[in-house]
Amino acid sequence: MLLLPLHQTAQAASPRSASLVVDANTGAVLQSKGADDPVYPASLTKMMTLYMTFELIEMGRLSYSSKIKMTEEGADAAPSKLDLKPGEELTVLDAIKALVTKSANDVAIALGQHIAGSEVNFARLMTKRARELGMSKTTFRNASGLPNPDQVTTARDMVTLGLRLQDDFPRHYRLFATREFTFRGKTYRNHNGLLARYRGTDGIKTGYTRASGFNLVSSVRRDGKHVVAAVFGGKTARIRNARMQSLITAALPKASTAVTRKPALIARAAPKPVPARQPVRVAAAAPRAEPPPPAPRPAPPQAAQSTEQSREATIAVAKVRSVRIDEPWADLAPDTATAQFAVASADADMPRQPVRASADFGFPRFVPETGALRPSTLAAQAAHLERVQDPTPAPAARLAPAPAVQSSARGGFEIQIGAYGDSAEAEKRISAARQRAGGMLDAYRAVAIPVQGGKLYRARFQGFTSTAANDTCTRLRGMRIDCFVARPQ
């Protein structure tokens, strides 16, 4: 009797059927069948590839106009593909559209290699980020979704990812509604036929391999209701689409128009909150008289402190001049692995320490001295950064009318709008500030800077001159956006 290897047996097995429908307004599960059973994601994998890409765009590490060079590994990939030759280039925006519409495997591979130096490293980053998003049963082995017996997910995890794409990157998410993509004279239609046929569909992705069957994650907004659903294991694309339409049609009457789900809150049990640590008085800062402290904002449990504790909190951040890259990230792309990092130091006497780069694209996780406290209110943060701010306020005459943003004017000053318990929250606050500022911040790079070993993230906009930073921050405060000016040393 011929014995097949285990992975061949798994790949040859009949596709497993699974589905999940979630009310995106409330987070309630409206339908579930095998939602936590392991399934193959196929090209739904590209949703994660795009999540990673959007994240780097928001960090300022990529832009829509960045060039991606086709690699030999990408060019050798199985279809579907754009059939680019090794060395040929396309922009990041074209790469995104190629993944959304054509589901181009060659482009997914080249994009992953561009970001992480190799597809293996990129898959590690994908898996790590997926776990951080709550996708606890997902493992990625490649950027495209081409067959791999170890690349598995669940319907729940993919709905989670669908929600996070919309919550975290609303500006980029709109690209999932692209129906046609024209590249070098050829037009490619989106494989997701529901975009044209089912009212309210705004995305997001199809997938197919022989082992997975026909998969689909859909998002539908109709009459104030919003549902996100995943279907796995369809025998044909037509059967899969009919199944998706049937599930959503049955779910919409049960969905709510009231939005109660917090962004990034997904349809699974939330982890128990971690109690805030009692701060230790190390260098009490006198409270500032002007301006008065802003009204407290809801904060993650890890950063929660009382008003009295907030007055006493201080920032102690290691000053970092370079980063030593340790395994398994030593083979990251040069632009991510060998970057030099400099951060604002709250205390000139703070000793330097070696720190390791995190898996998040080479960003360091800063390790403060034992006893250092996390910042609480924005006023407390600003109080300990005053020594690196420009002491001269902007003249009042500069405040009206609003100066046009000069994208060519760049400087070493930064504007911080807050510090938050995780990177997703910092990125959401950055996105919200951009929208509220009405274009004032569009020309500046946004970053979420990890401090205290990744327990806190500073939300900042970079690249201001001294005058522009003070003018802009004053205007932001007028819009009730808390901020202060800082300059990295």
Secondary structure, 3 states (H helix, E strand, C coil): CCCCCHHHHHHHCCCCCEEEEEECCCCCEEEEECCCCCECCHHHHHHHHHHHHHHHHHHCCCCCCCEEECCHHHHCCCCCCCCCCCCCEEEHHHHHHHHHHHCCHHHHHHHHHHHHCCHHHHHHHHHHHHHHCCCCCCECCCCCCCCCCCCEECHHHHHHHHHHHHHHCHHHHHHHHCCEEEECCEEEECCCCHHHHCCCEEEEEEEEECCCEEEEEEEEEECCEEEEEEEEEECCHHHHHHHHHHHHHHHHHHCCCCCCCCCCCCCCCCCCCCCCCCCCCCCCCCCCCCCCCCCCCCCCHHHCCCHHHHHHCCCCCCCCCCCECCCCCCCCCHHHHCCCCCCCCCCCCCCCCCCEECCCCCCECCCCCCCCCCCCCHHHHHHCCHHHCCCCCCCHHHHCCCCCCCCCCCCCEEEEEEEECCHHHHHHHHHHHHHHCCCCCCCCEEEEEEECCCCEEEEEEEEECHHHHHHHHHHHHHCCCCCEEECCC
